[in-house]
Structure formats: C-alpha cells, structure tokens
Amino acid sequence: MNVQAPALQDPRLNRPEPFTPPLGDGGFFQRDRSIHPPAHAPGYKSSVLRSPRQALLSLENSISEITGPVFGHNDLGPLDNDLIRNYAKGGDPVGERIIVHGRVLDETGRGVPNTLVEFWQANAGGRYRHKKDTYVAPIDPNFGGCGRALTDDTGYYYFRTVKPGPYPWRNYVNSWRPAHIHFSVFGSGFAQRLITQMYFEGDPLIPVCPILTTIPDKDALDRLVAPLDLNASTPFDSLAYRFDIVLRGQRSTYFENRTAGN
C-alpha cells in the first residue's frame, strides 16, 4: 500500500510567536580569519595531501561568473523541498521525520530573498544514494536524499526530510561522521556558491569528529549546529530544527569553500 505523508506546510504556521530576526548595527564587519581551521590538519587525514604549501592567489571573477542565472519559483518542482515524498516509490522512507527551517541572512540580520538553497544527505542508516558509497547500511528505495528550496521575501526557507544517520569513514581507525545535512547557497551566479554542513543539537559525535575538531573557534562550530525547535514541529508527525545561514559578519556561518574568511 502506498502510504501518503501529510502535505508539507510552512513551519511558521505552528509557531505561537512571530519570527524576530537578529538586529545588526549596520556597520562594516571585518573578516575574522581566526575562526577557520588550518588547511593542513593531520587529524583530518585527506587534508595532508591536498592542503596548499604556498600562499594562495586571488583571481578576479569574470563577467560570466558573477552575472546570472536568476532563479525563480518556476524552476522548482512542487516536491523539491519534501524529501519524504520527492523520491518515494511505494511508501514513505524509513527514519525519524524532521523539518529543517531557517533564514538566509546578511551581516546585519536582513533576510536575503530569492536565494536558491540546495540540500543533500545520507539516509536514516547513514548511507548516500551514490555508487561510491559502499557502507553496509541498506539503500532506502523511497529516499533520494536531495532537494532544494527558494527563500521568500524575508529570506526564509524550509524543507522536510528524515534525520540522517552517522556513518564510518576511512580517516583513521574508528572515525565516524556525525549526522549532518549538506547545504549550498547560490548568489546571482554559479561562481557565487557557498557550501556548508548542518549538524544536530546534542549529537555526541560532534566533539570527536576529526573534521569538526579542526575548527579552532567554539562559537563558529556552534553556528553549524541546529537546535531543536519544538514550536515549529508538526504534532504527531515531525520534529523541527532551526538553521539560519549568515553570509558574512561577526555571526557568519562557516563555509567549507571560504577558507580565507567570510
């Protein structure tokens, strides 16, 4: 029997109080390069071979890199932000049902509208739907593990999925990745793409993850961890987690592909 999940609704409808974005002081925020991990981190094994040994060069973007494309709602399908339904074949995927929501913000707390947010993840067993993932956890036939959403006029986005599982990886003996969801945020062109990962509040693997322990600043690490948000949860259906993505400034999110600073 094909089991249909309830339709996905804006989590803000479940909240008793309105959203109040953080306020900035309107000033210019200097880059804080001290919060970023070193390129060469022996505890993160693959960084040993791929870290640069010489100073990086800064190259200006071409016109084609900084202009277009413009993303619109017509580019998205009706189930793009519902990972419970967008790949389902004969029922719902296995796992803990969750909602992830938040805002894409600039350094002064203003929402960034019409921004394409992509997300991808492992299934509830900790396995990706990818031919190179050979972890022993099974593939879920009803879960594809990827989706996308467009922020509204206030910079708000949301999607529904199942909570991903942790998985082992070939770093050192018994290295495990905490449960996480990958995010990318597009600007006005493909070259303006920022990539990060979201983790879950209370995960005991966060303090021992060889990747996360390379981040020297605790506040920067905390900004990658999404707190539980019961006010936005759907009763008897899905828990919710809040993950705001701040593009620049003192409270900026750490991005994997901006190692020189936000």
VORO-144718 format. One line per field, with one value per residue (C-alpha): residue in one letter; residue number from 0; y, z, x. Coordinates in steps of 0.02 Angstrom, whole numbers. Each point is the difference from the previous one (the first is absolute). Last residue first. Layout:
! residues N
guke <- (a	...)
bator <- (NUM	...)
north <- (Y	...)
up <- (Z	...)
east <- (X	...)
This chain:
! residues 262
guke <- (n	g	a	t	r	n	e	f	y	t	s	r	q	g	r	l	v	i	d	f	r	y	a	l	s	d	f	p	t	s	a	n	l	d	l	p	a	v	l	r	d	l	a	d	k	d	p	i	t	t	l	i	p	c	v	p	i	l	p	d	g	e	f	y	m	q	t	i	l	r	q	a	f	g	s	g	f	v	s	f	h	i	h	a	p	r	w	s	n	v	y	n	r	w	p	y	p	g	p	k	v	t	r	f	y	y	y	g	t	d	d	t	l	a	r	g	c	g	g	f	n	p	d	i	p	a	v	y	t	d	k	k	h	r	y	r	g	g	a	n	a	q	w	f	e	v	l	t	n	p	v	g	r	g	t	e	d	l	v	r	g	h	v	i	i	r	e	g	v	p	d	g	g	k	a	y	n	r	i	l	d	n	d	l	p	g	l	d	n	h	g	f	v	p	g	t	i	e	s	i	s	n	e	l	s	l	l	a	q	r	p	s	r	l	v	s	s	k	y	g	p	a	h	a	p	p	h	i	s	r	d	r	q	f	f	g	g	d	g	l	p	p	t	f	p	e	p	r	n	l	r	p	d	q	l	a	p	a	q	v	n	m)
bator <- (261	260	259	258	257	256	255	254	253	252	251	250	249	248	247	246	245	244	243	242	241	240	239	238	237	236	235	234	233	232	231	230	229	228	227	226	225	224	223	222	221	220	219	218	217	216	215	214	213	212	211	210	209	208	207	206	205	204	203	202	201	200	199	198	197	196	195	194	193	192	191	190	189	188	187	186	185	184	183	182	181	180	179	178	177	176	175	174	173	172	171	170	169	168	167	166	165	164	163	162	161	160	159	158	157	156	155	154	153	152	151	150	149	148	147	146	145	144	143	142	141	140	139	138	137	136	135	134	133	132	131	130	129	128	127	126	125	124	123	122	121	120	119	118	117	116	115	114	113	112	111	110	109	108	107	106	105	104	103	102	101	100	99	98	97	96	95	94	93	92	91	90	89	88	87	86	85	84	83	82	81	80	79	78	77	76	75	74	73	72	71	70	69	68	67	66	65	64	63	62	61	60	59	58	57	56	55	54	53	52	51	50	49	48	47	46	45	44	43	42	41	40	39	38	37	36	35	34	33	32	31	30	29	28	27	26	25	24	23	22	21	20	19	18	17	16	15	14	13	12	11	10	9	8	7	6	5	4	3	2	1	0)
north <- (1757	-51	-77	-177	48	-165	-90	142	48	94	185	75	137	41	-93	-121	-51	-165	-31	-181	-40	-182	-73	-161	-83	-91	-14	190	91	86	188	37	-154	76	-113	93	-8	-15	89	162	-96	-35	185	35	-134	76	-114	-100	-153	-97	0	-105	-130	-21	-26	148	-24	-187	25	84	117	128	-63	45	109	-1	139	52	176	29	165	-78	-64	176	122	-81	-185	-88	-179	-111	-173	-86	-81	-150	-9	-73	-148	-45	-174	-19	152	93	-131	44	-68	60	104	-9	132	68	-24	145	156	169	182	169	181	146	124	13	-190	-114	-127	-185	-151	-189	-151	-167	-114	-98	-128	-144	24	-64	-118	34	-96	156	-12	180	16	-31	139	-2	45	-115	47	-116	140	52	102	184	136	180	143	179	117	180	99	114	32	39	144	-42	129	-122	-68	-135	-164	-53	-158	-167	-186	-113	-177	-177	-131	-140	-114	79	14	-118	-91	114	150	115	172	-55	-3	116	140	161	-49	-67	136	14	146	106	91	69	102	-9	136	-68	114	121	-29	-141	64	170	-82	-21	77	-118	-5	-108	-119	-2	-159	-175	-26	-137	-149	-133	30	54	-180	-55	124	-23	62	171	100	130	69	17	164	107	106	71	126	113	177	46	166	84	-20	-43	-169	-62	-184	-50	-10	-139	14	-91	-150	-101	-137	109	47	-180	38	-155	-167	-107	-149	-156	-121	-187	-102	-172)
up <- (253	27	-100	12	-92	-83	159	64	184	35	34	171	-8	-181	-158	-78	153	-23	131	48	108	31	-2	62	-116	4	161	21	-142	69	-15	185	44	-76	32	-23	-163	21	-127	98	150	-97	-31	185	48	-106	-52	-134	-29	127	-124	-128	121	81	187	69	-128	29	157	-101	120	-128	-178	-133	-156	-135	-112	-182	-74	-184	-84	-152	-57	-8	94	168	29	169	23	145	58	138	149	118	77	-104	74	13	72	-59	-97	-144	-98	46	120	-10	100	-46	-90	77	-123	-111	-6	-68	50	-62	60	-75	41	-179	-16	-12	-141	41	-50	17	25	91	-125	124	-39	-50	159	-36	134	130	-42	-59	-183	-53	-169	-98	92	91	163	151	183	46	2	-176	-42	-44	-129	9	-125	43	-146	59	-44	152	116	173	97	156	-25	-70	-131	38	-75	114	89	-19	16	28	65	-22	89	-121	-139	-161	-33	-117	-166	-109	103	-79	28	143	161	-77	-9	-59	-185	13	-98	-129	-7	-150	-4	173	-73	-10	-92	-88	-9	13	105	-96	-175	44	51	181	62	55	174	11	144	99	-18	75	-47	92	-109	67	187	-12	-37	176	106	157	-99	-29	-141	-64	176	69	-15	150	-5	-171	71	-143	51	23	-69	102	-5	184	-33	62	15	-90	100	-60	63	157	18	-132	-97	-152	-6	-50	-176	-49	-74	-47	112	-52	-120	29	-161	45)
east <- (1691	180	141	-69	-158	-47	-51	-109	-8	-161	22	-35	132	-34	-43	-124	-102	-92	-135	-33	-152	-45	-176	-79	-124	-169	-100	4	91	154	26	-22	103	157	150	163	100	188	111	-3	68	160	29	-32	125	140	144	-94	111	-104	-143	92	71	-174	24	-98	-142	-23	-106	-141	-91	-59	7	128	-13	132	66	19	-3	-32	37	88	-170	-70	-114	34	-24	-8	60	-45	56	-99	84	-1	173	141	91	184	30	180	59	-81	-94	-179	-130	-181	-122	-186	-101	-161	-141	-55	-108	52	3	60	-14	98	-139	-65	0	151	2	7	101	4	111	-1	-86	-105	-134	112	104	176	61	136	159	93	51	-30	85	-161	-91	-166	85	1	-16	-144	-127	53	153	-19	-29	-58	-14	-49	-39	-15	-155	13	148	-70	74	100	137	128	-120	-127	-62	-142	-51	-85	34	-150	23	-64	103	39	-59	-59	-187	-90	13	107	51	129	-79	-110	100	129	-128	83	1	-177	-93	140	119	51	-168	40	142	189	95	154	86	146	156	82	-39	73	165	49	161	137	80	156	28	162	102	-12	-182	-98	-46	119	-16	-182	-52	45	-98	105	150	-83	82	-124	-14	-176	-94	-49	158	-42	-122	-49	-41	-182	-59	-135	-189	-9	-79	-168	-43	-160	-162	-116	-177	-62	-116	95	-87	-39	185	36	-67	-98	50	-149	-31	96	-79	17	-2	-65)
